[in-house]
Amino acid sequence: MEHSSQPDALPERMRTAAFSVHIFTALGAGVALLAMLEAVREHWANMFAWLGVALIIDGIDGPLARRLDVVRLQPNWSGEVLDLVVDFVTYVFVPAYAITASGMLLPLAAPILGIGIVVSSALYFADRRMKADDNHFRGFPALWNAAAFYLFLLHLPPVLSTIVVAALIVLTFAPFHVLHPFRVVRLRWLTLWLLFAWAVLGAYTLANDFVVAPSITFGLCAIAVYIVGSDTVIRRMKAFRA
């Protein structure tokens, strides 16, 4: 009897383990709520710290899902839809609130641009062409958590911050490619090292409430330029050589 029950028990344990990945992904929504609570209190560094936790969850759940064969073992639950829901809250909605409510934009423009952020990002998330064949993002990939981080870091005048946010909304649908840090194969080793450096510098920046030396700011900005512009530079170089 004991031997006959083992084959049936193994798939059940596997299905439970697979479903736990969905729960892990959904925890990102709970983390987003904690980030929003900190944003409402204007504890901006704490808000970004929680959004950082959400980034870690987002980076781990995909490999876990593939390793535990979640698609096959839990076919009634869409990990893709769940991931998009959580990503919209953590990448877009909470940062949009921070950008709109922090006073970094012109007062009249802030609510309009806040609406522009969430509407354009919702359309972007629904676009089946959001990723190119080589896994680059098409246009600005609605990384408003990163955009908000740099706005807090650079302390731009409200006029410039307003222009930057408006430009990013427009660039959401622009025909250029942005590097996906994990899925783009080309120079992945360099990308991952830069991503690690960014995480260290970013954590240091949050620990110091965005009051850091110019060298730290320069390093963070240089990594951002690489992520956003490396594909364009490489394509232009290949075209020039041809």
Solvent accessible surface area in square Angstrom, and as a share of the most:
residue,aa,sasa,rsa
1,M,199,0.89
2,E,140,0.63
3,H,153,0.68
4,S,74,0.48
5,S,61,0.39
6,Q,112,0.50
7,P,85,0.54
8,D,107,0.55
9,A,39,0.30
10,L,88,0.44
11,P,47,0.29
12,E,91,0.41
13,R,146,0.53
14,M,73,0.33
15,R,92,0.34
16,T,84,0.49
17,A,36,0.28
18,A,0,0.00
19,F,64,0.27
20,S,55,0.35
21,V,7,0.04
22,H,11,0.05
23,I,92,0.47
24,F,56,0.23
25,T,9,0.05
26,A,41,0.32
27,L,97,0.48
28,G,1,0.01
29,A,44,0.34
30,G,37,0.36
31,V,16,0.09
32,A,1,0.00
33,L,109,0.54
34,L,72,0.36
35,A,0,0.00
36,M,38,0.17
37,L,73,0.37
38,E,27,0.12
39,A,0,0.00
40,V,90,0.52
41,R,135,0.49
42,E,111,0.50
43,H,86,0.39
44,W,40,0.14
45,A,16,0.12
46,N,73,0.38
47,M,0,0.00
48,F,11,0.05
49,A,49,0.38
50,W,88,0.31
51,L,5,0.02
52,G,25,0.24
53,V,57,0.33
54,A,6,0.04
55,L,70,0.35
56,I,109,0.55
57,I,17,0.08
58,D,38,0.20
59,G,33,0.32
60,I,78,0.40
61,D,10,0.05
62,G,21,0.21
63,P,72,0.45
64,L,63,0.31
65,A,28,0.22
66,R,161,0.59
67,R,202,0.74
68,L,61,0.30
69,D,55,0.29
70,V,5,0.03
71,V,130,0.75
72,R,148,0.54
73,L,18,0.09
74,Q,28,0.12
75,P,101,0.63
76,N,139,0.72
77,W,140,0.49
78,S,59,0.38
79,G,32,0.31
80,E,132,0.59
81,V,90,0.52
82,L,46,0.23
83,D,43,0.22
84,L,59,0.29
85,V,83,0.48
86,V,12,0.07
87,D,20,0.10
88,F,49,0.21
89,V,46,0.26
90,T,4,0.02
91,Y,28,0.11
92,V,0,0.00
93,F,100,0.42
94,V,1,0.00
95,P,0,0.00
96,A,5,0.04
97,Y,76,0.29
98,A,0,0.00
99,I,0,0.00
100,T,40,0.23
101,A,47,0.37
102,S,33,0.21
103,G,57,0.55
104,M,26,0.12
105,L,6,0.03
106,L,67,0.33
107,P,113,0.71
108,L,160,0.79
109,A,22,0.17
110,A,10,0.07
111,P,71,0.45
112,I,120,0.61
113,L,22,0.11
114,G,9,0.09
115,I,111,0.56
116,G,21,0.20
117,I,0,0.00
118,V,35,0.20
119,V,78,0.45
120,S,7,0.04
121,S,1,0.00
122,A,47,0.37
123,L,106,0.53
124,Y,6,0.02
125,F,28,0.12
126,A,80,0.62
127,D,39,0.20
128,R,235,0.86
129,R,166,0.60
130,M,34,0.15
131,K,65,0.27
132,A,10,0.08
133,D,149,0.77
134,D,60,0.31
135,N,54,0.28
136,H,2,0.01
137,F,21,0.09
138,R,99,0.36
139,G,0,0.00
140,F,23,0.10
141,P,8,0.05
142,A,0,0.00
143,L,47,0.23
144,W,0,0.00
145,N,13,0.06
146,A,33,0.26
147,A,11,0.08
148,A,0,0.00
149,F,8,0.03
150,Y,32,0.12
151,L,8,0.04
152,F,21,0.09
153,L,8,0.04
154,L,69,0.34
155,H,129,0.58
156,L,53,0.26
157,P,74,0.47
158,P,60,0.38
159,V,82,0.47
160,L,87,0.43
161,S,1,0.01
162,T,17,0.10
163,I,101,0.51
164,V,56,0.32
165,V,0,0.00
166,A,37,0.29
167,A,43,0.33
168,L,33,0.16
169,I,28,0.14
170,V,108,0.62
171,L,68,0.34
172,T,3,0.02
173,F,114,0.48
174,A,21,0.16
175,P,141,0.89
176,F,51,0.21
177,H,33,0.15
178,V,3,0.02
179,L,6,0.03
180,H,24,0.11
181,P,27,0.17
182,F,108,0.45
183,R,112,0.41
184,V,5,0.03
185,V,114,0.65
186,R,80,0.29
187,L,71,0.35
188,R,91,0.33
189,W,163,0.57
190,L,53,0.27
191,T,2,0.01
192,L,72,0.36
193,W,170,0.60
194,L,43,0.22
195,L,46,0.23
196,F,126,0.53
197,A,37,0.29
198,W,53,0.19
199,A,53,0.41
200,V,79,0.45
201,L,40,0.20
202,G,5,0.05
203,A,63,0.49
204,Y,110,0.42
205,T,0,0.00
206,L,35,0.18
207,A,88,0.68
208,N,56,0.29
209,D,91,0.47
210,F,12,0.05
211,V,120,0.69
212,V,32,0.18
213,A,52,0.41
214,P,114,0.71
215,S,79,0.51
216,I,32,0.16
217,T,29,0.17
218,F,154,0.64
219,G,18,0.18
220,L,0,0.00
221,C,36,0.21
222,A,45,0.35
223,I,15,0.08
224,A,28,0.21
225,V,105,0.61
226,Y,43,0.16
227,I,23,0.12
228,V,74,0.43
229,G,21,0.20
230,S,13,0.09
231,D,2,0.01
232,T,48,0.28
233,V,85,0.49
234,I,35,0.18
235,R,112,0.41
236,R,168,0.61
237,M,89,0.40
238,K,120,0.51
239,A,72,0.56
240,F,185,0.77
241,R,187,0.68
242,A,119,0.93
